[in-house]
Amino acid sequence: MSGDIDIDLDRPGKRFGTIRLVHSDNRNAFSVVPVPIAVIANGDGPGVMLSAGTHGDEYEGQAIMQALARDLEPAHVTGKLYILPALNYPAVLDAARCSPLDGGNLNRVFPGDPRLGPTSALAAFVAREIIPRCRYAMDLHSGGKSSVYTPCTYLHWGGDLAHRRAKLEGARAFGAPSVVISGATANAGSMTAECDRQGVVMVSTELGGGGTIDRRMLGIGRDGVRRALAHWGILRDHPKPELAAPRLLMLQGKGGTPMAETDGIFEPACDLDDAVEDGQIAGRIYPIGELDRAPCDILFRGPGIIVSRRVGSLVRRGDLLYNLASPVDEAGLGIT
């Protein structure tokens, strides 16, 4: 597996091109995976990587980045923008979370290895050619087909104190109603973990989901990306309106993730942003073919605020139903 790019990543101006990953499998002895990329460069400002489609069934970010790549011109920026609106291109075309070429989850294989298939080769190219050119990065996510999220910026709490502060400042500048924080980098193969390793300040989002596009989420994301770029000194002449401070929420981890305890039809009892208590009913699962069997009540195992919920009603034992988070302040984050 090898890859190259058909445009100059450093020359001033605006260019559209592709990252070309050579791939061979049972269908094609030789083929190219053409990952689209836009470069918009002007002046001496910092580099920023903007990506979406890391998971192919998450659409809000893809629409935002597609429009941004077309709308921005070099005169609008000071620095370099690397825009990747369909980063996991095979997964995007397949409307799937993971690549149909090798089953790879792009957000689990960084820093990648060109010898290990197309998903890992793509991660390797991004890690070696794009991220080192950047000071900042933003990867737009949503819940995909399986879940829906409250609109938020999403931070993995890795790096030193200054690095964490810079992440939080970028998240606040984005302006989503909430900042959801994972207590540590959840997976060493994630894009944010790779950015942490290279000292790049990365802000992610979770904007809606359900395998569709929510217009409210689209508006939050479009405005938020531009505000973050202005905050980072990339976007010229962008107004900086006064925004209400977002609430800070810390993910609870395994204790705050109720799972399906049996197969069946899930009837939710709560919705996004609900505050729930320990022992409260989260929902009920009806066994499909066993009418003489009692439904299974799912309970929350502690208090919290719902930041994501499952969309699909047919569940299997072990499926994630909700994610809970708890309010936190800067003292609790260790950055005061």
Buried (B, 14 or more C-beta within 10 A) or exposed (E): BEBEBEBEBEEEEBBBBBBBBBBEEEEEEEBBBBBBBBBBBBEEBBBBBBBBBBBBBBBBBBBBBBBBBEEBEBEBBBBBBBBBBBBBBBBBBBEBBBBEBBEBBBBBBBBBEBEBBBBBBBBBBBBEBBBEBBBBBBBBBBBBBBBBBBBBBBBBBBBEEEBBBBBBBBBBBBBBBBBBBBBEBBBEBBBBBBBBBBEBBBBBBBBBBBBBBBEEBBBBBBBBBBBBBBBBBBBBEBEEEEBEEBBBBBBBBEEBBBBBBBBBEBEBBBEBEBEBEEEBEBBBBBBEEEEEEEBBEBBBBBBBBBBBBBBEEEBEEEBBBBBBBBEBEEEEBEBE
